[in-house]
Amino acid sequence: MNRRRPRIVIVGAGFAGYECARTLSRQAKGAAEIVLLNPNDYFLYVPLLPEVATGILEPRRISVSLTGTLPGVRLVLGEAHDVDFEARHVHYTDPEERKGSLPYDRLVLTVGSVNKLLPVPGVAEHAHGFRGMPEALFLRDHITRQIELAGATEDAAERSARTTFVVVGAGYTGTEVTAQGVRFTDALARQNTGLRDGPRPRWLLLDIADRLLPELDERLSRTAERVLRAQGVDVRTGTSVKEATQDGVLLDDGEFVASRSLIWCVGVRPDPLVDSLGLPTDKGRLCVDEFLNVPGRPGVFACGDAAAVPDLTRPGEVTPMTAQHAQRQGKVAARNVAASCGRGAPRAYRHHDLGFMVDLGGLQAAANPLHFPLSGPLAGLVTRGYHLMAMPDNRVRVAADWLLDAVLPRQGVQLGLVSSWSVPLDTESPEVARVPGGPTA
C-alpha cells in the first residue's frame, strides 16, 4: 500500500461496509484511496429502527453521517447495479438517475439485504416491510393516522379494524416492532377523546414457527412471549397469513382479521445485486472462503448479509445474517484487503457470538450477554447500554431522547412525508423512498 495508492471500493454502508471503511481508513493512513458507494449519506443503526417508528427516537438519532465519521473515505452517492470483474469497474446510478462507473483495485461487496417475500396473495399490495428509514417513517405516520381515524368514526367495525395491527414474523424485528408498537398505540389512544372509553388497540404477532424468536434460546423466547402477552399482544405461533386484502388478513386457520395494518417482518434476503453478478451463491448469498475472498475473483471480497461466510465455530454451516456478524466481518475484511496490498497478514473470520438481546419496550427486555440469561429491567438496561456502546455516533442524543420519553408524553403527530406508494414491499431499495418519475421498485 506504500508503493502506489490503490483504490479500494466498498459497496454498501451497512454494518459490514461501515466497519470495513472505518477500519481501513485507520489502517491505510492515506496510503490507499478508499471509496464508499452507498445510496444515502448515512449509516443506519437498524436495531433502533422500531423506536423511530413508534415516536421514541427522532430519525437523525440513528442516522450516522458517513462523511462526518469516516475521515479519509470518499463517499459516492449511488446504487450499484452491475460489476465488470474483467475491467474492474463498478457501475452505479446516482440519486439524480445519472449513470456512473468506479474503477477499483480492490472491491468489497457489502450490499446487505432487502425484505424477504413469500408467495402469499395480496401481501405485496397491502403489506409494508420494515427494513429502511422510509418504511419506519411511513409506519410512524400510518399508526398515528389509524388511531386518529378510529377516534373520529362512529362505526364500531371500522374503529376496530383501524385499531387492529397485524405483524407477521416473530424474529427480532417483528417482536421488537410489536413490543414498541403496543405501547405507542396505547399512549395515542389515551390522548384521543374518541377512544378513551373504548377497548385498547389490538396487536397480533404471527409466526409459522412453534415459538417466538425461534433462532434464540428457548428461555429468551419464553420471556419475550410472557412480556408481550402481559402487554395485551395476541401471540399466535404456528400461524401465518393465507391472503391479504385492503380490509384485513385471512389466516391459514380460516379466521379473517379485519385490519388496515399489515406489517411484514418475515426476514430478509440478500440484495438483488448478488443474483446479477453471475457468481456462485449459497441460498442467494455470495460464496466466499473463510478469508472473505470471492473464489476465482482476485481482489474481490464480500461479507455481511450478502455473503455466505463459513462459520468456523460450526463446521459445515454459514454465519447467520445478523448485525453482530456483519460488523465483525467488516473488520476482518478490512484487514484482509490491507494484507492483499502488502500490509499485514490475512486472517480467517472466526467469531463466537456474544449473546443476543431483544428490546420489549420500556425497560423490559430479554437478553443473554455472554450467554447469561437476563430479563426485566436489568436486561433492559443492559440492552440500552449495549446499543449506546455499539453506535458509532449520536450516543448523547439517543440517551437524551430516551430520557425525555421516560418523563414526557409520547408525541403523536403524522407529518405525511412518506406515502404508502413510496415504500412498496416488493422493492430492491428499502432504504430509498420511491419518487414520481423514478424506478418503480
JOUR-V252588 format. One record per helix or strand. SS is the DSSP state (H for helix, E for strand). FROM is the first residue (numbers start at 1). LEN is the number of residues. If there is no record, write none. Layout:
# JOUR-V252588
SS FROM LEN
SS FROM LEN
This chain:
# JOUR-V252588
E 7 5
H 15 14
E 33 6
E 42 3
H 46 8
H 59 4
E 63 3
H 66 4
E 73 5
E 79 6
E 89 5
E 99 5
E 106 4
E 113 3
E 121 1
H 123 4
E 128 1
H 133 20
H 156 7
E 164 5
H 172 20
H 193 3
E 202 6
H 218 13
E 234 4
E 241 5
E 248 4
E 256 3
E 261 4
E 268 3
H 273 4
E 281 2
E 285 3
E 293 1
E 300 3
H 304 3
E 307 2
E 310 1
E 318 1
H 323 18
E 357 3
E 365 3
H 369 3
E 374 2
H 376 15
H 395 13
H 420 3
